[in-house]
């Protein structure tokens, strides 16, 4: 897989994830790959979600941003805990907000905005508790078809 991000862009996305997670027990990941191997990007996002073990958070409040950048397919998916808390239209609204940036080829800006929006919802429904919270999932971006971190 070709990494479409510069090291600065990658660092900016990781920083956005860390900032969004500061005041919540929720967990956010970003996965990038060249093309989506399934007809529906939401199906692939669910596969990657499982491969990354994102369902293993204590409160089931992980969120994955999935982007197949060459085939221009995008999805955002949340675990059952966050799904049951947010308004019914939240995921579609978050996705559309990100896609507005993508349409002008501002991919990093779009992902950062989406991460901020999701972080606000996670903070609202899953506030940070200094006594019990820990970073349950890696904040780094995962790459490629196997949902593994690049070397």
N, C-alpha and C positions, 0 to 999 in steps of 0.2 A: 504494500500500500504506500502510496505517495502521501506524505504529510503536507496538506495544503497550508499549514500555518507556519509563520515565522516563529522563532523562539520567543520573540516579544509578544506575539499574539497568543501563543500557548500560555505564557506566563500570565498574561492579562486574564485569560479565561480561568486559570487555576486561582488567581487572586480573587476573581469575582465569586467563584465557588466558596472559597474560604470566608470571604466577607459575608456572603449570604448565610453561611452556616454558623456564624458567630453567635447569633441569638436564638438558635433553634436546635432541637435535637434531630431535626431532619437532615437527610443526606442527599446531595446532588452529584450526579456524574454526567460527563459528556463523552459520547462515543462517536468517532468519525471513521468512515470507511469510504472507499472509492465509489462503489455501486451497491445498491440494495439487491440482495439475492432473492428477495420475495416480491411478489407483485404489490403488496401493501406494506409501506414502511412501518406502520404501527405493529404489524405482525413481527417484523424483524426487530423492532425496538423491544418487544416482549421477549424475544429470544435472547437478545443481548442482555436485557435486564436480568434474566435467569442465569446466563453464563457468568455475569459479573457478581452474582450472589447478592443482588440488591434487595431481595426479599428477606434477607436475614437480619434486618434492623429490628431492634426491640419493639418499636412502635409501628413498624411497617410503613415508614414515612420516607422512603427513598423515591427520588425522581430522576429519570434519565432523559437527557436531550440526545436524540439520535439524528445524525446527519450523514447521508450518503452524498457527498459533495459533487461528484462527477455526474451522477444521475439526477441530482437536484431533488432529493427526497428527504423529507424531514418529519420527525414525530417527537412528541414529548409524552412520557408515560409516567404515571405515579403508582405507587403500591396501594394496597387496600386501605391502609390507615389514612393517608392523605386523600385518597379518592372519596372516602366516606365523609370527609370534613369539608372539602371545598364545594362551592356552588356547582351546580350541574354543568354550567357553560364554561367553567374556569379553564379547562384544558384547551378547548377550542379558542378561547380568547387569548390565552398565552401563546398558542401556536400561531395565531394570526398576527399577534404583535411581533413575534420573531420574523415571520415571513415578510412583513412590511419592510424590514431592514434587508432581508435576503434579496428582495426584488430590485434593490439598488446595489446589490453585490457587497453589502456591508455585513458580512457573515459574522464576524467577531462582535460587532456592535449588537446585532440581533440576538446572538447567544447571550451576551452580557445582560441585555435588557430582559430576556426571558429568565435568566438565572435570578436577577433581582426580583422580578414579579413572583417567581416561585418561592424565593427566600422570604418574601413578605408574608405569603400565605402560610408557609411552614412556621414562621415565627408566631403568627397569629394563633395557629392551632396546636403547635408543638413547641412551646417556649423552652428556651435553654434552662437547664437545671444544673448548676455548678456541682452539686453533690453526686448526681447520677449520670450526667451526659458525658459521652466520649465520642471521638470521631470514629464511627463504626465502619466507614468505607473510605477507600483511597480517594483523594481529591484530584489526582492526576487524570488527564484525558486518556481514554483508551482508544486504540487504533486498530483498524483492520478487521478482517473477516472472522477472526477467532476471538474477538473481544478481549484480547490480551494487550497489555501495555507494550509499547514498542521498546526494543532494547535501548 
